[in-house]
């Protein structure tokens, strides 16, 4: 479920030495399955362990995961990196905003999963996002751009060289094209 690097495990062991005996860590997702999903790690004293928690044993400590967060933490990774700027604990949970879908799920579900787990996080760095509004019988994915993408001069490049290329590769033989249905004319509806 969750992979914790050796350096992160060592970091947690050091942190837990200053906590009461038998304190674990808790890995969780707030608002799982939504665009507002946030992942976190906290201390979990023995009296905070719930009966239905999943217990993951690591070298020198255990990680507790509540039942609501568990499916959204599939393939999550925790790492502890030290460089010239200092040390940083990172938690990456690609399925936090949308539960991973099966390889044989309907095409629309698989496309929406890729949009939420891979494409929108990249667009978010520019304040943008997309959503799938339609999947035609011919396999054309119709997208609606929002946020910083609405009215952006680079939207055609993002669509053709980024999103379309990625979806055509990932869903070869199923997705035949990608089109933008957004009204990008400047006005009150535009982000900028």
Secondary structure, DSSP 4 states (H G I P E B T S, - for coil): -EEE-HHHHHHHHHHHTTS-TT-EEEEEEETTTSTT-EEEEEEE-GGG--TT-EEEEETTEEEEE-HHHHGGGTTEEEEEEEETTEEEEEEE-TTSSSPPPPTTS-HHHHHHHHIIIIIHHHHHTTTEEEEEEEE-TT-EEEEEEEETTTT-TTHHHIIIIIIIHHHHHHTTTT--EEEE----SSSTTS--
